[in-house]
Amino acid sequence: MEPRIKQMLDSIPVETFIEVAQGVIGDSVFSVPDSTSWESVGAIHADLRTVAVVRYSSTAETQNGTRQWSSVVKVVDADLDPGRHARSDRPESELQIYQNGYLNHQSVPFRPAKCYKIGNPLDNVKMIWLEDLTGAVQPPWGLDEYLKVANHLGHFNGHFAMNPPDLAFDVPVDNYLLKRDVDAVRNGVARLMEYRESDVVRRAYNEVSVDAAEDLSEAFLKLRQKIAGFDHSVSFGDAHARNIFPLGHETVGIDWANVSFEPIGVDVGLLIGSALSQHPEESGMVATNEREIFDSYVEGLRSGGWHGIADEIRLSALVLMGGYLVTMMNLPGDLASGMLADRRSESEARFGVTLEQIPEAIRPLIEILPTMTDEIHELLD
């Protein structure tokens, strides 16, 4: 933890701890211990403006005796560069959602995390005190968690498609277009073709023609323009499993800096697609069951009041799923060219295997390229 962040945390006044403890416990708090102890949680954040995510746990003296409580604090420095993976993130949107209780409807089983306080130790720094979700089911999930989350996410999208929220901040539209750079997609395919006879590419593609990658990329680039004319709804915008927490009969989302208006289906496409770029066990399970997960999402949409064209939802989902699959299908070319050598630790942590094992690990994903391409063409026609 950076010294300046630790200094800010250690300088938090006791009144803040009492205020947050009261929010967590739901009871009057008379005192909290003087000592503080912080535990870092989660991985390095994609948005470099998020400089720390820490958990605080303690006791509090209330009118009903001593109670345990905890909260997770997200520290955001707005003056920092967001980094290349977070150009579309809007921390100010997340602050508005937490401050005003937006997108939290009692009939919708998908909601933002509870926020107990937003501190402002410096002009450019915010401390967001959130409910502690570290006890929720953590990824990698099983199929049951994916089905439940997809259904709740669909209910969220369906409800707000039929009941557009009144949000007091500018909400971007069609952020999905920023998820994959067109030139990067084409360059990746060109690199794959350049190394198509290499051992790495041959091992990954096995019995699948390398031309299948070119076919999918062309279908993907055509499709991403098409869905802009489909029905839109408020989108969570960053619906990967590491931002979502199944809790009993509801699901809680964190990191709302990507909230936007998107074609309905984009959220579930990101949920499924992002899992395809994880550990082979997780990606394989999701790839095998992606249609069932998608169908659960559509059921949630209908529960939320939406009654539109299911094929359009599928196409919107395929844009995000296809975007992740395009990245994975180009990996063998990146490996063969040596591009990933300088990012070995980062890549191996993400995929859960060594660089040398990636070709065999992604082979199940390569095998679905022709099927996905055929489905896109069929739905577009």
C-alpha positions as CSV (number, residue, x, y, z in Angstrom):
1,M,0.0,0.0,0.0
2,E,1.3,3.5,-0.9
3,P,2.5,5.5,2.1
4,R,0.2,8.4,1.3
5,I,-2.8,6.0,1.2
6,K,-1.9,4.4,4.5
7,Q,-1.5,7.9,6.0
8,M,-5.0,8.9,4.8
9,L,-6.5,5.7,6.2
10,D,-4.7,6.1,9.5
11,S,-6.0,9.7,9.7
12,I,-9.7,8.8,9.4
13,P,-11.5,10.4,12.4
14,V,-13.3,8.2,14.9
15,E,-16.6,9.9,14.0
16,T,-16.4,8.4,10.5
17,F,-16.0,4.9,11.9
18,I,-19.0,5.4,14.2
19,E,-21.1,6.7,11.3
20,V,-20.2,3.8,9.1
21,A,-20.6,1.3,11.9
22,Q,-24.1,2.6,12.5
23,G,-25.0,2.2,8.9
24,V,-23.7,-1.4,8.8
25,I,-25.2,-2.5,12.1
26,G,-28.4,-0.5,11.9
27,D,-28.2,0.6,15.5
28,S,-26.9,3.5,17.5
29,V,-23.2,3.2,18.1
30,F,-21.6,4.8,21.2
31,S,-17.9,3.9,20.6
32,V,-15.4,1.9,18.5
33,P,-11.9,0.8,19.4
34,D,-9.1,3.3,18.8
35,S,-6.9,0.8,16.9
36,T,-7.3,0.3,13.1
37,S,-6.3,-2.6,10.9
38,W,-6.7,-2.6,7.1
39,E,-6.7,-5.6,4.8
40,S,-6.2,-5.3,1.0
41,V,-8.8,-7.1,-1.0
42,G,-9.2,-7.9,-4.7
43,A,-6.7,-7.8,-7.5
44,I,-5.1,-4.8,-9.1
45,H,-7.8,-2.6,-10.5
46,A,-8.0,-2.0,-14.2
47,D,-8.7,1.7,-13.6
48,L,-5.5,3.0,-12.2
49,R,-7.4,5.8,-10.5
50,T,-8.6,3.2,-8.0
51,V,-5.5,3.3,-5.8
52,A,-6.7,0.9,-3.0
53,V,-9.5,-1.4,-2.1
54,V,-9.3,-2.3,1.6
55,R,-11.4,-4.0,4.2
56,Y,-11.9,-2.8,7.8
57,S,-13.4,-4.9,10.5
58,S,-13.9,-4.1,14.1
59,T,-16.4,-4.1,17.0
60,A,-18.7,-1.4,18.1
61,E,-20.5,-0.7,21.4
62,T,-24.2,-0.3,20.8
63,Q,-27.3,0.0,23.0
64,N,-27.7,-3.7,22.4
65,G,-24.2,-4.7,23.4
66,T,-20.9,-5.3,21.5
67,R,-21.4,-5.9,17.8
68,Q,-19.1,-7.0,15.0
69,W,-19.0,-5.0,11.8
70,S,-17.0,-4.5,8.6
71,S,-16.8,-2.4,5.5
72,V,-14.8,-2.3,2.3
73,V,-13.3,1.1,1.3
74,K,-12.6,2.0,-2.3
75,V,-10.1,4.8,-2.6
76,V,-10.2,6.8,-5.9
77,D,-7.8,9.5,-7.0
78,A,-9.4,11.4,-9.8
79,D,-6.2,13.2,-10.8
80,L,-4.4,10.0,-12.0
81,D,-4.4,8.6,-15.5
82,P,-6.9,5.8,-15.8
83,G,-4.6,3.6,-17.8
84,R,-5.3,1.9,-21.2
85,H,-7.9,-0.5,-19.9
86,A,-10.2,2.1,-18.4
87,R,-10.5,4.9,-20.9
88,S,-14.3,4.8,-20.8
89,D,-14.7,4.5,-17.0
90,R,-16.4,7.4,-15.3
91,P,-15.8,7.4,-11.6
92,E,-18.2,10.4,-11.2
93,S,-21.1,8.1,-12.4
94,E,-20.3,5.6,-9.7
95,L,-20.2,8.3,-7.1
96,Q,-23.6,9.6,-8.2
97,I,-25.1,6.0,-8.1
98,Y,-23.9,5.4,-4.6
99,Q,-24.7,8.9,-3.2
100,N,-28.3,9.0,-4.6
101,G,-29.3,5.3,-4.4
102,Y,-29.8,5.1,-8.1
103,L,-30.7,1.8,-9.8
104,N,-31.8,0.2,-6.6
105,H,-35.4,-1.0,-6.9
106,Q,-37.0,-3.3,-4.4
107,S,-38.5,-5.5,-7.1
108,V,-35.2,-6.0,-9.0
109,P,-32.8,-8.7,-7.6
110,F,-29.7,-7.0,-9.1
111,R,-28.5,-3.9,-7.2
112,P,-25.5,-1.7,-6.5
113,A,-23.6,-2.4,-3.3
114,K,-24.8,-0.5,-0.2
115,C,-22.8,2.7,0.4
116,Y,-22.5,4.0,4.0
117,K,-20.4,7.1,3.4
118,I,-18.3,8.9,0.8
119,G,-15.3,10.6,2.4
120,N,-13.2,13.3,0.8
121,P,-9.8,13.5,2.6
122,L,-8.3,15.5,-0.3
123,D,-9.9,17.4,-3.2
124,N,-9.0,14.8,-5.7
125,V,-9.5,11.7,-3.5
126,K,-12.7,9.9,-2.5
127,M,-13.2,7.1,0.0
128,I,-16.2,5.1,-0.8
129,W,-17.4,3.0,2.2
130,L,-19.3,-0.1,0.9
131,E,-20.9,-3.2,2.2
132,D,-18.5,-6.0,2.8
133,L,-19.1,-8.7,0.2
134,T,-16.0,-10.8,0.9
135,G,-18.3,-13.5,2.4
136,A,-20.2,-14.0,-0.9
137,V,-19.6,-16.8,-3.3
138,Q,-16.3,-15.9,-5.1
139,P,-15.4,-16.9,-8.7
140,P,-14.7,-19.2,-10.3
141,W,-18.4,-20.0,-10.0
142,G,-20.3,-23.1,-10.8
143,L,-23.1,-23.2,-13.3
144,D,-25.8,-22.5,-10.7
145,E,-24.2,-19.1,-9.9
146,Y,-23.9,-18.2,-13.5
147,L,-27.5,-19.0,-14.1
148,K,-28.7,-17.1,-11.1
149,V,-26.6,-14.0,-11.9
150,A,-27.6,-14.0,-15.5
151,N,-31.3,-14.2,-14.6
152,H,-30.9,-11.3,-12.1
153,L,-28.9,-9.2,-14.6
154,G,-31.7,-9.8,-17.1
155,H,-34.3,-8.7,-14.7
156,F,-32.3,-5.5,-14.1
157,N,-32.0,-4.8,-17.8
158,G,-35.6,-5.6,-18.5
159,H,-37.0,-3.5,-15.6
160,F,-35.0,-0.4,-16.6
161,A,-35.8,-0.9,-20.3
162,M,-39.5,-0.6,-19.4
163,N,-39.0,2.0,-16.6
164,P,-36.1,4.3,-17.7
165,P,-34.5,5.8,-14.6
166,D,-34.1,9.5,-14.1
167,L,-30.4,9.9,-13.6
168,A,-28.9,13.3,-12.7
169,F,-25.7,12.7,-14.7
170,D,-24.8,12.2,-18.4
171,V,-25.0,8.6,-19.2
172,P,-22.9,7.5,-22.3
173,V,-24.5,5.5,-25.1
174,D,-23.0,2.4,-26.9
175,N,-19.8,2.0,-24.9
176,Y,-19.7,-1.5,-26.2
177,L,-18.0,0.0,-29.3
178,L,-15.1,1.0,-27.1
179,K,-14.5,-2.6,-25.8
180,R,-12.5,-3.8,-28.8
181,D,-10.4,-1.5,-31.0
182,V,-11.1,-2.3,-34.7
183,D,-7.5,-1.9,-35.8
184,A,-6.3,-4.1,-32.9
185,V,-8.7,-6.8,-34.1
186,R,-7.5,-6.7,-37.6
187,N,-3.8,-6.5,-36.6
188,G,-4.3,-9.5,-34.4
189,V,-5.8,-11.5,-37.2
190,A,-3.0,-10.4,-39.6
191,R,-0.4,-11.5,-37.0
192,L,-2.1,-14.9,-36.6
193,M,-2.1,-15.4,-40.3
194,E,1.6,-14.5,-40.5
195,Y,2.4,-17.2,-38.0
196,R,-0.2,-19.7,-39.1
197,E,2.4,-22.4,-39.8
198,S,4.1,-22.0,-36.4
199,D,4.0,-24.8,-33.9
200,V,2.1,-22.6,-31.4
201,V,-0.7,-21.9,-33.9
202,R,-0.9,-25.4,-35.1
203,R,-1.2,-26.8,-31.6
204,A,-4.0,-24.3,-30.7
205,Y,-6.1,-24.7,-33.9
206,N,-5.5,-28.5,-34.1
207,E,-8.2,-29.7,-36.6
208,V,-9.8,-26.2,-37.0
209,S,-8.7,-24.2,-40.0
210,V,-6.9,-21.0,-39.1
211,D,-9.2,-19.3,-41.7
212,A,-12.0,-19.7,-39.1
213,A,-10.4,-16.8,-37.1
214,E,-10.6,-14.5,-40.1
215,D,-14.2,-15.5,-40.7
216,L,-15.3,-14.8,-37.2
217,S,-13.5,-11.4,-37.1
218,E,-15.3,-10.3,-40.2
219,A,-18.6,-11.4,-38.8
220,F,-17.9,-9.7,-35.5
221,L,-16.9,-6.4,-37.1
222,K,-20.1,-6.4,-39.2
223,L,-22.3,-7.3,-36.2
224,R,-21.0,-4.6,-33.9
225,Q,-22.3,-1.9,-36.1
226,K,-25.7,-3.6,-36.6
227,I,-26.8,-3.8,-32.9
228,A,-26.5,0.0,-32.4
229,G,-30.1,0.2,-33.8
230,F,-31.6,-2.3,-31.3
231,D,-33.6,-1.6,-28.2
232,H,-31.4,-0.1,-25.4
233,S,-31.5,-0.2,-21.6
234,V,-29.4,0.9,-18.7
235,S,-26.4,-1.4,-18.6
236,F,-24.2,-2.3,-15.7
237,G,-21.4,-2.1,-18.2
238,D,-18.8,-4.2,-16.5
239,A,-20.6,-7.4,-15.7
240,H,-17.7,-9.8,-15.2
241,A,-17.8,-12.3,-12.3
242,R,-15.1,-10.4,-10.3
243,N,-17.5,-7.4,-10.1
244,I,-20.6,-9.4,-9.1
245,F,-21.6,-11.1,-5.8
246,P,-24.4,-13.6,-5.5
247,L,-26.1,-13.2,-2.1
248,G,-29.0,-15.4,-1.3
249,H,-32.0,-14.3,-3.4
250,E,-30.3,-11.2,-4.9
251,T,-27.1,-10.3,-6.7
252,V,-24.9,-7.3,-5.9
253,G,-22.7,-5.4,-8.3
254,I,-19.7,-3.2,-7.6
255,D,-17.7,-0.9,-9.9
256,W,-20.4,1.2,-11.5
257,A,-18.1,3.5,-13.4
258,N,-19.1,1.9,-16.7
259,V,-22.9,2.3,-16.4
260,S,-24.3,3.3,-19.8
261,F,-27.2,2.8,-22.2
262,E,-26.5,-0.2,-24.3
263,P,-28.3,-2.6,-26.6
264,I,-30.1,-5.1,-24.4
265,G,-28.0,-8.2,-24.2
266,V,-24.6,-6.6,-23.9
267,D,-24.4,-7.2,-20.2
268,V,-24.9,-11.0,-20.5
269,G,-22.5,-11.1,-23.4
270,L,-19.8,-9.5,-21.2
271,L,-20.7,-11.9,-18.3
272,I,-20.2,-14.9,-20.6
273,G,-17.4,-13.5,-22.8
274,S,-15.2,-12.4,-19.9
275,A,-15.3,-15.9,-18.5
276,L,-13.9,-17.3,-21.7
277,S,-10.7,-15.5,-21.0
278,Q,-10.2,-17.0,-17.5
279,H,-8.8,-20.3,-16.3
280,P,-9.5,-23.2,-18.6
281,E,-11.8,-24.9,-16.1
282,E,-13.9,-21.8,-15.8
283,S,-13.8,-20.9,-19.5
284,G,-14.6,-24.5,-20.5
285,M,-17.6,-24.8,-18.2
286,V,-19.1,-21.5,-19.5
287,A,-18.4,-22.3,-23.1
288,T,-20.2,-25.6,-22.7
289,N,-23.2,-24.0,-21.0
290,E,-23.3,-20.5,-22.5
291,R,-26.7,-21.0,-24.2
292,E,-28.3,-22.1,-20.9
293,I,-26.8,-19.1,-19.2
294,F,-28.1,-16.8,-22.0
295,D,-31.6,-18.4,-21.8
296,S,-31.6,-17.7,-18.0
297,Y,-30.8,-14.1,-18.8
298,V,-33.8,-13.9,-21.3
299,E,-36.1,-15.3,-18.6
300,G,-34.9,-12.5,-16.3
301,L,-35.6,-9.9,-19.0
302,R,-39.2,-11.2,-19.2
303,S,-39.5,-11.2,-15.4
304,G,-38.5,-7.5,-15.5
305,G,-41.3,-6.7,-18.0
306,W,-39.4,-6.8,-21.3
307,H,-41.1,-8.4,-24.3
308,G,-39.0,-7.7,-27.3
309,I,-37.2,-9.6,-30.1
310,A,-35.1,-12.5,-28.7
311,D,-32.9,-12.7,-31.8
312,E,-31.8,-9.1,-31.2
313,I,-30.8,-9.9,-27.7
314,R,-28.8,-12.8,-28.9
315,L,-27.0,-10.7,-31.5
316,S,-26.1,-8.1,-28.9
317,A,-24.8,-10.8,-26.5
318,L,-22.7,-12.3,-29.4
319,V,-21.0,-8.9,-29.9
320,L,-19.4,-9.0,-26.5
321,M,-18.9,-12.8,-26.5
322,G,-17.4,-12.6,-29.9
323,G,-15.1,-9.7,-28.8
324,Y,-13.6,-11.9,-26.1
325,L,-13.4,-14.9,-28.4
326,V,-11.6,-12.8,-31.0
327,T,-9.0,-11.9,-28.4
328,M,-8.5,-15.6,-27.4
329,M,-8.4,-16.8,-31.0
330,N,-5.6,-14.3,-31.8
331,L,-3.5,-15.4,-28.7
332,P,-1.5,-18.1,-30.6
333,G,-0.3,-15.4,-33.1
334,D,0.7,-13.2,-30.2
335,L,2.5,-16.0,-28.6
336,A,4.3,-17.0,-31.7
337,S,5.4,-13.4,-32.4
338,G,6.9,-13.1,-28.8
339,M,4.4,-10.3,-27.9
340,L,3.5,-11.9,-24.6
341,A,7.0,-12.6,-23.4
342,D,7.2,-9.3,-21.5
343,R,3.8,-9.9,-19.9
344,R,4.4,-13.5,-18.8
345,S,3.4,-13.1,-15.2
346,E,0.3,-11.0,-16.0
347,S,-0.9,-13.5,-18.7
348,E,-0.2,-16.6,-16.7
349,A,-2.1,-15.2,-13.7
350,R,-5.1,-14.4,-15.9
351,F,-5.3,-17.7,-17.8
352,G,-4.2,-20.0,-15.0
353,V,-1.6,-21.8,-17.1
354,T,1.9,-21.2,-18.3
355,L,2.4,-19.5,-21.7
356,E,3.7,-22.8,-23.1
357,Q,0.4,-24.4,-22.1
358,I,-1.9,-21.8,-23.6
359,P,-2.3,-23.4,-27.1
360,E,-3.8,-26.6,-25.6
361,A,-5.7,-24.7,-22.9
362,I,-7.6,-22.5,-25.4
363,R,-8.3,-25.4,-27.9
364,P,-11.9,-25.8,-26.7
365,L,-12.5,-22.1,-27.5
366,I,-11.0,-22.4,-30.9
367,E,-13.3,-25.3,-31.7
368,I,-16.4,-23.1,-31.3
369,L,-15.3,-20.4,-33.8
370,P,-17.1,-21.9,-36.8
371,T,-20.3,-22.4,-34.8
372,M,-20.4,-18.8,-33.5
373,T,-19.6,-17.5,-37.0
374,D,-22.4,-19.5,-38.5
375,E,-24.9,-18.4,-35.8
376,I,-24.0,-14.7,-36.4
377,H,-24.6,-15.1,-40.2
378,E,-27.8,-17.0,-39.7
379,L,-29.2,-14.3,-37.3
380,L,-28.1,-11.4,-39.5
381,D,-29.7,-13.0,-42.6
